[in-house]
Amino acid sequence: MSFLIHKLFLMIRAKKWIYILLILEIAVGVGMLSFAFNIFFSLQAKKTEILKYNRDIVIDVSKYENTEDEDLEYSFEDYVAISKIIDGDVIFKSFFNQSFIKDGTITEFPSFLVDFEKLGISNDVVYFGDKAYEFLFKNEDYGQIDDFIEYTDLKVLLNSDSQNPMVFKTDLIPINSEEELKTIVGNETINTDKIILFPIYLLPEFQSSGQGCGKCVMEFVNLNKDTINEDIQKIQNYFIKNKSSNTRYNITKPMVNFEYSIAHIRKISDMVKCVGLLLMLIIYLGQGLIFDMIYRKRHSSIGISLACGLNPINNYIELFGEILLINLTGMVSGLAIGYVATRLIGPGIMTNFTLGMHYMTVVVVFSICLIASLLTLFYINRGLTGKNPSQLLRNE
């Protein structure tokens, strides 16, 4: 095997300038392909994420910037009213940061008000991620649940008039995984260990205690696809009739918005992909002709080797190894070019999406490289198949 490897490098060294040119051409083609495939697979990943959340309509309710001192005109009753006028399920959540200050250090925990009943969870529970629970209830600076309530001015959570006082938990049985929790809050990047979930009916208490929420989100699922536009009109009519001009609401259809926002990106990706594939086709056709010319000149030396007892299989290994090494070198160089292009150019055309080297890009490019190497080997092999050493020596 060491002899074959040594011989392989000697053959490459003999034609190094031709092979360097081939490697550069392959690198340019693979670079364009990898850049296009990185965009394509990043878009597919984002589309899969949106489909996983399965939201038909999303409504963001917030205040205008010049009304920051005023309370958000949105109540639990609004949520109930809108739920009744829509023929489908509504998922409500309101996001805010629960902040704690100690010795000048601010620690924030992403907190949500969510509809526990829709999740099959008791309304008498407050859920803490493991790190949030450890910080608040096991930290010597706080240490007691009562201290936490007193410190955050949320005494309502332990209201003595309530028949079912709050229970603090670090796990919610109906939520079986971190992925499911991320789906509930609608944020794929959030740190679930630091999260706090409160039941939705506490919304009035949060607002009255000064902990009010600056933004609320309603997500509609299982809607009748034929009546979505009518549902949107009903929601708009409700806000127009019941809310003042200080309330800003934005109604979107996530999948429609996504497809619209990526239309130009998809065109760029398709164009680069087509140019890259065309370039790779031309390069590999030229590669086949170049290798065929090189190996026709080697027929006599191959004939001598076979006459001296060389196993024909070893000869094919040498041929395939030489072709594959050139293609792999070009592929790796091209992937590096594609990675640099993705990091430098990608953010300029995909500002709202995470873009990077996708593992499927490597798989696709390697598959193209392997198939091209095999096709080149079969093309060259047609001049060797069925010939004995004497015919090869005469270069017949």
Contacts in CASP RR format, 6 or more apart in sequence:
PFRMAT RR
TARGET T0000
AUTHOR 0000-0000-0000
METHOD contacts of the structure
MODEL  1
MSFLIHKLFLMIRAKKWIYILLILEIAVGVGMLSFAFNIFFSLQAKKTEI
LKYNRDIVIDVSKYENTEDEDLEYSFEDYVAISKIIDGDVIFKSFFNQSF
IKDGTITEFPSFLVDFEKLGISNDVVYFGDKAYEFLFKNEDYGQIDDFIE
YTDLKVLLNSDSQNPMVFKTDLIPINSEEELKTIVGNETINTDKIILFPI
YLLPEFQSSGQGCGKCVMEFVNLNKDTINEDIQKIQNYFIKNKSSNTRYN
ITKPMVNFEYSIAHIRKISDMVKCVGLLLMLIIYLGQGLIFDMIYRKRHS
SIGISLACGLNPINNYIELFGEILLINLTGMVSGLAIGYVATRLIGPGIM
TNFTLGMHYMTVVVVFSICLIASLLTLFYINRGLTGKNPSQLLRNE
4 314 0 8 1.000
4 317 0 8 1.000
4 318 0 8 1.000
7 318 0 8 1.000
8 318 0 8 1.000
8 321 0 8 1.000
8 322 0 8 1.000
8 325 0 8 1.000
11 318 0 8 1.000
11 322 0 8 1.000
12 19 0 8 1.000
12 322 0 8 1.000
12 325 0 8 1.000
12 326 0 8 1.000
15 294 0 8 1.000
18 290 0 8 1.000
18 294 0 8 1.000
19 326 0 8 1.000
22 283 0 8 1.000
22 287 0 8 1.000
22 290 0 8 1.000
22 326 0 8 1.000
23 326 0 8 1.000
23 329 0 8 1.000
23 330 0 8 1.000
23 333 0 8 1.000
24 330 0 8 1.000
24 333 0 8 1.000
25 283 0 8 1.000
26 280 0 8 1.000
26 283 0 8 1.000
26 287 0 8 1.000
26 326 0 8 1.000
26 327 0 8 1.000
26 329 0 8 1.000
26 330 0 8 1.000
26 331 0 8 1.000
26 333 0 8 1.000
26 334 0 8 1.000
27 330 0 8 1.000
27 333 0 8 1.000
27 334 0 8 1.000
27 337 0 8 1.000
28 279 0 8 1.000
28 334 0 8 1.000
28 337 0 8 1.000
29 276 0 8 1.000
29 279 0 8 1.000
29 280 0 8 1.000
29 283 0 8 1.000
29 334 0 8 1.000
30 280 0 8 1.000
30 330 0 8 1.000
30 331 0 8 1.000
30 333 0 8 1.000
30 334 0 8 1.000
30 335 0 8 1.000
30 337 0 8 1.000
30 338 0 8 1.000
30 365 0 8 1.000
30 369 0 8 1.000
31 334 0 8 1.000
31 335 0 8 1.000
31 337 0 8 1.000
31 338 0 8 1.000
31 341 0 8 1.000
32 272 0 8 1.000
32 273 0 8 1.000
32 275 0 8 1.000
32 276 0 8 1.000
32 279 0 8 1.000
32 338 0 8 1.000
33 273 0 8 1.000
33 276 0 8 1.000
33 277 0 8 1.000
33 280 0 8 1.000
33 364 0 8 1.000
33 365 0 8 1.000
33 368 0 8 1.000
34 334 0 8 1.000
34 335 0 8 1.000
34 337 0 8 1.000
34 338 0 8 1.000
34 339 0 8 1.000
34 341 0 8 1.000
34 342 0 8 1.000
34 357 0 8 1.000
34 361 0 8 1.000
34 365 0 8 1.000
35 272 0 8 1.000
35 338 0 8 1.000
35 341 0 8 1.000
35 342 0 8 1.000
35 345 0 8 1.000
36 269 0 8 1.000
36 270 0 8 1.000
36 272 0 8 1.000
36 273 0 8 1.000
36 276 0 8 1.000
37 273 0 8 1.000
37 358 0 8 1.000
37 360 0 8 1.000
37 361 0 8 1.000
37 364 0 8 1.000
37 365 0 8 1.000
38 338 0 8 1.000
38 342 0 8 1.000
38 355 0 8 1.000
38 356 0 8 1.000
38 357 0 8 1.000
38 358 0 8 1.000
38 361 0 8 1.000
39 265 0 8 1.000
39 268 0 8 1.000
39 269 0 8 1.000
39 272 0 8 1.000
39 342 0 8 1.000
39 346 0 8 1.000
39 349 0 8 1.000
39 350 0 8 1.000
39 355 0 8 1.000
40 269 0 8 1.000
40 273 0 8 1.000
41 358 0 8 1.000
41 360 0 8 1.000
41 361 0 8 1.000
42 350 0 8 1.000
42 353 0 8 1.000
42 354 0 8 1.000
42 355 0 8 1.000
42 356 0 8 1.000
42 358 0 8 1.000
43 262 0 8 1.000
43 265 0 8 1.000
43 266 0 8 1.000
43 269 0 8 1.000
43 353 0 8 1.000
45 358 0 8 1.000
46 258 0 8 1.000
46 353 0 8 1.000
46 354 0 8 1.000
47 255 0 8 1.000
47 258 0 8 1.000
49 188 0 8 1.000
50 254 0 8 1.000
50 255 0 8 1.000
50 258 0 8 1.000
51 255 0 8 1.000
52 183 0 8 1.000
53 183 0 8 1.000
53 186 0 8 1.000
53 219 0 8 1.000
53 254 0 8 1.000
54 221 0 8 1.000
55 219 0 8 1.000
55 220 0 8 1.000
55 221 0 8 1.000
55 254 0 8 1.000
56 220 0 8 1.000
56 221 0 8 1.000
56 222 0 8 1.000
56 223 0 8 1.000
56 225 0 8 1.000
56 228 0 8 1.000
56 253 0 8 1.000
57 219 0 8 1.000
57 220 0 8 1.000
57 223 0 8 1.000
57 228 0 8 1.000
57 231 0 8 1.000
57 232 0 8 1.000
57 235 0 8 1.000
57 251 0 8 1.000
57 252 0 8 1.000
57 253 0 8 1.000
58 217 0 8 1.000
58 218 0 8 1.000
58 219 0 8 1.000
58 220 0 8 1.000
58 251 0 8 1.000
58 252 0 8 1.000
58 253 0 8 1.000
58 254 0 8 1.000
59 217 0 8 1.000
59 218 0 8 1.000
59 219 0 8 1.000
59 220 0 8 1.000
59 235 0 8 1.000
59 249 0 8 1.000
59 250 0 8 1.000
59 251 0 8 1.000
59 252 0 8 1.000
60 215 0 8 1.000
60 216 0 8 1.000
60 217 0 8 1.000
60 249 0 8 1.000
60 250 0 8 1.000
60 252 0 8 1.000
61 72 0 8 1.000
61 74 0 8 1.000
61 215 0 8 1.000
61 216 0 8 1.000
61 217 0 8 1.000
61 218 0 8 1.000
61 247 0 8 1.000
61 248 0 8 1.000
61 249 0 8 1.000
62 72 0 8 1.000
62 214 0 8 1.000
62 215 0 8 1.000
62 216 0 8 1.000
62 247 0 8 1.000
62 248 0 8 1.000
62 249 0 8 1.000
63 70 0 8 1.000
63 72 0 8 1.000
63 214 0 8 1.000
63 246 0 8 1.000
63 247 0 8 1.000
63 248 0 8 1.000
64 246 0 8 1.000
64 248 0 8 1.000
67 246 0 8 1.000
70 246 0 8 1.000
71 207 0 8 1.000
71 212 0 8 1.000
72 207 0 8 1.000
72 212 0 8 1.000
72 213 0 8 1.000
72 214 0 8 1.000
72 215 0 8 1.000
72 216 0 8 1.000
72 247 0 8 1.000
73 243 0 8 1.000
73 244 0 8 1.000
73 246 0 8 1.000
73 247 0 8 1.000
74 216 0 8 1.000
74 243 0 8 1.000
74 247 0 8 1.000
75 203 0 8 1.000
75 204 0 8 1.000
75 207 0 8 1.000
76 200 0 8 1.000
76 201 0 8 1.000
76 203 0 8 1.000
76 204 0 8 1.000
78 242 0 8 1.000
79 90 0 8 1.000
79 92 0 8 1.000
79 115 0 8 1.000
79 200 0 8 1.000
79 203 0 8 1.000
79 218 0 8 1.000
81 238 0 8 1.000
81 242 0 8 1.000
82 90 0 8 1.000
82 218 0 8 1.000
82 235 0 8 1.000
82 238 0 8 1.000
83 90 0 8 1.000
85 234 0 8 1.000
85 235 0 8 1.000
85 238 0 8 1.000
86 220 0 8 1.000
86 223 0 8 1.000
86 231 0 8 1.000
86 234 0 8 1.000
86 235 0 8 1.000
87 223 0 8 1.000
87 224 0 8 1.000
87 227 0 8 1.000
87 231 0 8 1.000
88 220 0 8 1.000
88 221 0 8 1.000
88 222 0 8 1.000
88 223 0 8 1.000
88 224 0 8 1.000
89 118 0 8 1.000
89 220 0 8 1.000
89 221 0 8 1.000
89 222 0 8 1.000
90 115 0 8 1.000
90 118 0 8 1.000
90 218 0 8 1.000
90 219 0 8 1.000
90 220 0 8 1.000
91 114 0 8 1.000
91 115 0 8 1.000
91 118 0 8 1.000
91 184 0 8 1.000
91 218 0 8 1.000
91 219 0 8 1.000
91 220 0 8 1.000
91 221 0 8 1.000
92 113 0 8 1.000
92 114 0 8 1.000
92 115 0 8 1.000
92 200 0 8 1.000
92 216 0 8 1.000
92 217 0 8 1.000
92 218 0 8 1.000
92 219 0 8 1.000
93 112 0 8 1.000
93 113 0 8 1.000
93 114 0 8 1.000
93 115 0 8 1.000
93 184 0 8 1.000
93 185 0 8 1.000
93 186 0 8 1.000
93 216 0 8 1.000
93 217 0 8 1.000
93 219 0 8 1.000
94 112 0 8 1.000
94 113 0 8 1.000
94 200 0 8 1.000
94 203 0 8 1.000
94 213 0 8 1.000
94 214 0 8 1.000
94 215 0 8 1.000
94 216 0 8 1.000
94 217 0 8 1.000
95 110 0 8 1.000
95 111 0 8 1.000
95 112 0 8 1.000
95 185 0 8 1.000
95 213 0 8 1.000
95 215 0 8 1.000
95 217 0 8 1.000
96 111 0 8 1.000
96 112 0 8 1.000
96 206 0 8 1.000
96 211 0 8 1.000
96 212 0 8 1.000
96 213 0 8 1.000
96 214 0 8 1.000
96 215 0 8 1.000
97 108 0 8 1.000
97 109 0 8 1.000
97 110 0 8 1.000
97 111 0 8 1.000
98 108 0 8 1.000
98 109 0 8 1.000
98 110 0 8 1.000
98 111 0 8 1.000
98 152 0 8 1.000
98 196 0 8 1.000
99 106 0 8 1.000
99 107 0 8 1.000
99 108 0 8 1.000
99 109 0 8 1.000
100 106 0 8 1.000
100 107 0 8 1.000
100 108 0 8 1.000
100 109 0 8 1.000
100 135 0 8 1.000
100 136 0 8 1.000
100 151 0 8 1.000
100 152 0 8 1.000
101 107 0 8 1.000
102 141 0 8 1.000
107 135 0 8 1.000
109 132 0 8 1.000
109 135 0 8 1.000
109 194 0 8 1.000
109 195 0 8 1.000
109 196 0 8 1.000
110 185 0 8 1.000
110 187 0 8 1.000
110 190 0 8 1.000
110 191 0 8 1.000
110 194 0 8 1.000
110 195 0 8 1.000
110 196 0 8 1.000
111 195 0 8 1.000
111 196 0 8 1.000
111 197 0 8 1.000
111 198 0 8 1.000
112 185 0 8 1.000
112 195 0 8 1.000
112 196 0 8 1.000
112 197 0 8 1.000
112 198 0 8 1.000
113 198 0 8 1.000
113 199 0 8 1.000
113 200 0 8 1.000
113 202 0 8 1.000
113 203 0 8 1.000
113 206 0 8 1.000
113 213 0 8 1.000
114 184 0 8 1.000
114 185 0 8 1.000
114 197 0 8 1.000
114 198 0 8 1.000
114 199 0 8 1.000
114 200 0 8 1.000
115 199 0 8 1.000
115 200 0 8 1.000
116 122 0 8 1.000
116 123 0 8 1.000
116 125 0 8 1.000
116 197 0 8 1.000
116 199 0 8 1.000
116 200 0 8 1.000
117 123 0 8 1.000
119 172 0 8 1.000
119 174 0 8 1.000
119 175 0 8 1.000
119 184 0 8 1.000
120 174 0 8 1.000
121 172 0 8 1.000
121 173 0 8 1.000
121 174 0 8 1.000
121 175 0 8 1.000
122 167 0 8 1.000
123 199 0 8 1.000
123 201 0 8 1.000
124 164 0 8 1.000
124 165 0 8 1.000
124 166 0 8 1.000
124 167 0 8 1.000
124 199 0 8 1.000
125 166 0 8 1.000
125 167 0 8 1.000
125 168 0 8 1.000
125 169 0 8 1.000
125 172 0 8 1.000
125 199 0 8 1.000
126 157 0 8 1.000
126 166 0 8 1.000
126 167 0 8 1.000
126 168 0 8 1.000
126 169 0 8 1.000
126 196 0 8 1.000
126 197 0 8 1.000
126 198 0 8 1.000
126 199 0 8 1.000
127 169 0 8 1.000
127 170 0 8 1.000
127 171 0 8 1.000
127 172 0 8 1.000
127 195 0 8 1.000
127 196 0 8 1.000
127 197 0 8 1.000
128 136 0 8 1.000
128 137 0 8 1.000
128 168 0 8 1.000
128 169 0 8 1.000
128 170 0 8 1.000
128 195 0 8 1.000
128 196 0 8 1.000
129 170 0 8 1.000
129 192 0 8 1.000
129 193 0 8 1.000
129 194 0 8 1.000
129 195 0 8 1.000
129 196 0 8 1.000
130 170 0 8 1.000
130 193 0 8 1.000
131 191 0 8 1.000
131 193 0 8 1.000
131 194 0 8 1.000
132 193 0 8 1.000
132 194 0 8 1.000
132 195 0 8 1.000
132 196 0 8 1.000
133 168 0 8 1.000
133 170 0 8 1.000
135 142 0 8 1.000
136 142 0 8 1.000
136 143 0 8 1.000
136 148 0 8 1.000
137 143 0 8 1.000
137 144 0 8 1.000
137 145 0 8 1.000
137 148 0 8 1.000
137 168 0 8 1.000
142 148 0 8 1.000
142 151 0 8 1.000
145 158 0 8 1.000
145 168 0 8 1.000
146 158 0 8 1.000
149 155 0 8 1.000
149 157 0 8 1.000
149 158 0 8 1.000
152 211 0 8 1.000
153 209 0 8 1.000
153 210 0 8 1.000
153 211 0 8 1.000
154 205 0 8 1.000
154 206 0 8 1.000
154 209 0 8 1.000
154 211 0 8 1.000
156 202 0 8 1.000
156 205 0 8 1.000
156 209 0 8 1.000
157 166 0 8 1.000
157 202 0 8 1.000
158 165 0 8 1.000
158 166 0 8 1.000
159 165 0 8 1.000
172 197 0 8 1.000
175 181 0 8 1.000
175 184 0 8 1.000
178 192 0 8 1.000
181 192 0 8 1.000
181 195 0 8 1.000
182 188 0 8 1.000
182 190 0 8 1.000
182 192 0 8 1.000
185 195 0 8 1.000
185 197 0 8 1.000
186 219 0 8 1.000
198 206 0 8 1.000
203 213 0 8 1.000
206 212 0 8 1.000
206 213 0 8 1.000
207 213 0 8 1.000
220 231 0 8 1.000
223 231 0 8 1.000
224 231 0 8 1.000
228 253 0 8 1.000
232 251 0 8 1.000
235 251 0 8 1.000
236 251 0 8 1.000
239 247 0 8 1.000
239 249 0 8 1.000
243 249 0 8 1.000
261 352 0 8 1.000
264 349 0 8 1.000
265 349 0 8 1.000
265 350 0 8 1.000
268 349 0 8 1.000
280 368 0 8 1.000
280 372 0 8 1.000
284 372 0 8 1.000
284 375 0 8 1.000
284 376 0 8 1.000
287 323 0 8 1.000
287 326 0 8 1.000
287 372 0 8 1.000
287 376 0 8 1.000
288 376 0 8 1.000
288 379 0 8 1.000
288 380 0 8 1.000
291 323 0 8 1.000
291 376 0 8 1.000
291 379 0 8 1.000
291 380 0 8 1.000
292 379 0 8 1.000
292 380 0 8 1.000
295 302 0 8 1.000
295 319 0 8 1.000
295 380 0 8 1.000
295 384 0 8 1.000
296 383 0 8 1.000
296 395 0 8 1.000
299 384 0 8 1.000
299 392 0 8 1.000
299 393 0 8 1.000
299 395 0 8 1.000
300 392 0 8 1.000
300 393 0 8 1.000
300 395 0 8 1.000
302 315 0 8 1.000
302 384 0 8 1.000
302 392 0 8 1.000
303 389 0 8 1.000
303 392 0 8 1.000
303 393 0 8 1.000
304 389 0 8 1.000
304 393 0 8 1.000
305 315 0 8 1.000
306 312 0 8 1.000
306 315 0 8 1.000
306 389 0 8 1.000
306 392 0 8 1.000
307 389 0 8 1.000
307 390 0 8 1.000
307 393 0 8 1.000
315 384 0 8 1.000
316 377 0 8 1.000
316 381 0 8 1.000
319 377 0 8 1.000
319 380 0 8 1.000
319 381 0 8 1.000
320 373 0 8 1.000
320 374 0 8 1.000
320 377 0 8 1.000
323 373 0 8 1.000
323 376 0 8 1.000
323 377 0 8 1.000
324 369 0 8 1.000
324 370 0 8 1.000
324 373 0 8 1.000
327 369 0 8 1.000
327 372 0 8 1.000
327 373 0 8 1.000
328 369 0 8 1.000
331 365 0 8 1.000
331 366 0 8 1.000
331 369 0 8 1.000
335 357 0 8 1.000
335 361 0 8 1.000
335 362 0 8 1.000
335 365 0 8 1.000
338 357 0 8 1.000
339 356 0 8 1.000
339 357 0 8 1.000
342 355 0 8 1.000
342 356 0 8 1.000
342 357 0 8 1.000
343 356 0 8 1.000
346 355 0 8 1.000
347 355 0 8 1.000
384 392 0 8 1.000
387 396 0 8 1.000
END
